[in-house]
Amino acid sequence: MQLGVLSRTYHLSQIILENNNSEEDVIKYYSSFKDFFSSEVIPNVLFIDDTLINFDSIKKEIRQVKKKSSEVQLVAISNANDIDYADALIDCGFDFYLLNNDFFFKRLQKCLNSVRHNFFQLHASTEISDIIKGDSEEIKKVFEVIKKASTTKINVNITGETGTGKELVAQAIHKQSTRNQNPFIAVNIAAIPKDLIESELFGHEEGAFTGATKRRLGKFEEAKNGTLFLDEIGELSLDLQTKLLRVLQENEVTRIGSNEVIKTDIRLVTATHKNLRNEVFENKFREDLYYRLLGLPLNIPPLRERKGDILNLAELFIEEACIYNKITPIKKLHADAQRKLVTYHFPGNVRQLKSLIELSVIISDFKTIRASDLLIENEEIEDISLKKERTLEEYNIEIIEYFLKKYKGKVNFVSDKLEMSKSKIYKLIQEKKLSKY
C-alpha cells in the first residue's frame, strides 16, 4: 500500500513509518499541496498535517486530491481537541481525524489498520470463488444461487448455522451486483443493545434522546445505492419489525426526532440461523414482514455436509496463519490430523475450523501438524437405532432427547437445530416424555 504524508517537516513521515506494521508499504513525503499535485505518485492514503490547512481553500484542494485519485483516503492530524473542528474537516472530505496527544500512537495504529482494511476491501476480487472457498458440489450450488441473486434486485434471505459464512455470501452477492461500487453495510442485530437498534438502523437527530449530542445517519442512509446486510434478523423486536416493514414498503426512512422523510435505494440481504417460519407460527415474527424479506432463499450447508471442503479450507487457513505469524516454511497436515478433521462434525462450522487451525499452527512444534495438535473432542455420535420397532413419536422423542443431552438442556438451541417449536419441546417435558436437563 502506498502511504503519502503531507507535512511541513519530514518528522511526521518518520513517526508513521516507525509505527507501521507492514514492511510492504511505501511512504512518500510531500512538503506542500503543490508538491503533491506535481507528483506522479498517487498514494492510497494521505496523512495531512493540519498546519497546512487553510479553510478558505481546503474544500477546493480536497476536490483536487479526490480528482487525482477518487480512492485515496484522507487522514487529518491535528493538535486541536475540538469536536466542531474535527467535524468541519470530516465535512470537507477527510475520512479520519487523528488528535496528536498522549494517545496518538495508539490511535495511529488503529487508523493504519482501518485504512489497510478499507484498501483491501476496495481492491478485493469480485470472483465468488475468491470470496467463498470451496470445491464441493454443495458449495457450488450456493455459488449458482449467488449468481442468480446478483443479476436481480430481489431481496435475499440467507439461512444457515452459526459459522457457515452468511456475511461472506452477502458480500459475494454485493460484489457480483451492479451496486458493487457503492457501500456494503453489515449490521448484526443480535450484537446491538435493543434500545439502540432503531437509532442504528434509521438514524437520529441531535437532541432526539438523552445522549444524542449530534445528528447520526442510520444504516439505511449509509447504504445508499449499495447493499444493506441485516444479520440475525430474527432477533428484531416486534415493534421494530413493524417499522422495518414500513421502510421496505415505502422505500423511505425518518430519523428519530425528525419529520423529514428520506428516500432510500438499497439492496436488502438478511440472514438468520433461526427458522423464521416457526417464529411466525409462534407470533414472534410478523408474517407480512416474513414474506417481504423471503425473496430469494439461500441456504448454506453446514461444514459436516461438505466434507470435501474441509482439508482444502484447512490448508488455506494454515497458510494464512503461517504468513500472519511469520512462520516458515508453511506447515503441512499429517495424515492422522487429516483423518481427525474429516471425521469431526464441526458444530461451529467454518469459523470453528479456522480457529482450530490457527491454534494448531501455534502449538505444533514441528513442520507438520499432528492430530494431537488439533484440540477437539472426539465425540462419538450415537446412532438412533432402527433395530427396535417404535412409533414415529417415539423416534422423534429419542432424537429430541439426544440433542437436549448434547446441548445441555438448551431448548432454544435444540428447537433451532431441529426446526421445531420450543412450545412442543416444553410440552413433551411437562408430559414427562422428555427428561429435563
C-alpha positions, 0 to 999 in steps of 0.5 A: 500500500502506498502511504503519502504524508503531507507535512511541513517537516519530514518528522511526521513521515518518520513517526508513521513509518516507525509505527507501521506494521507492514514492511510492504508499504511505501511512504512518500513525503510531500512538503506542500499541496503543490508538491503533491499535485506535481507528483506522479505518485498517487498514494492510497492514503494521505496523512495531512498535517493540519498546519497546512490547512487553510479553510478558505481553500481546503474544500477546493484542494480536497476536490483536487486530491479526490480528482487525482485519485477518487480512492485515496483516503484522507487522514487529518492530524491535528493538535486541536481537541475540538469536536466542531473542528474535527467535524468541519474537516470530516465535512470537507472530505477527510475520512479520519481525524487523528488528535496528536496527544498522549494517545496518538500512537495508539490511535495511529495504529488503529487508523493504519489498520482501518485504512489497510482494511478499507484498501483491501476491501476496495481492491478485493476480487469480485470472483465468488470463488475468491470470496467463498472457498470451496470445491464441493458440489454443495458449495457450488450450488450456493455459488449458482444461487449467488449468481442468480441473486446478483443479476436481480434486485430481489431481496435475499434471505440467507439461512444457515448455522452459526459459522457457515459464512452468511456475511461472506455470501452477502458480500459475494452477492454485493460484489457480483451486483451492479451496486458493487461500487457503492457501500456494503453495510453489515449490521448484526442485530443480535450484537446491538443493545435493543434500545439502540437498534432503531437509532442504528438502523434509521438514524437520529437527530441531535437532541432526539434522546438523552445522549444524542449530542449530534445528528447520526445517519442510520444504516439505511442512509449509509447504504445508499445505492449499495447493499444493506446486510441485516444479520440475525434478523430474527432477533428484531423486536416486534415493534421494530419489525413493524417499522422495518416493514414500513421502510421496505414498503415505502422505500423511505426512512425518518430519523428519530426526532425528525419529520423529514422523510428520506428516500432510500435505494438499497439492496436488502440481504438478511440472514438468520440461523433461526427458522423464521417460519416457526417464529411466525407460527409462534407470533414472534415474527410478523408474517407480512414482514416474513414474506417481504424479506423471503425473496430469494432463499439461500441456504448454506450447508453446514461444514459436516455436509461438505466434507470435501471442503474441509482439508482444502479450507484447512490448508488455506487457513494454515497458510494464512496463519503461517504468513500472519505469524511469520512462520516458515516454511508453511506447515503441512497436515499429517495424515492422522490430523487429516483423518481427525478433521474429516471425521469431526462434525464441526458444530461451529462450522467454518469459523470453528475450523479456522480457529482450530487451525490457527491454534494448531499452527501455534502449538505444533512444534514441528513442520507438520501438524499432528492430530494431537495438535488439533484440540477437539473432542472426539465425540462419538455420535450415537446412532438412533437405532432402527433395530427396535420397532417404535412409533414415529413419536417415539423416534422423534422423542429419542432424537429430541432427547439426544440433542437436549443431552448434547446441548445441555438442556438448551431448548432454544438451541435444540428447537433451532437445530431441529426446526421445531417449536420450543412450545412442543419441546416444553410440552413433551417435558411437562408430559414427562416424555422428555427428561429435563436437563 
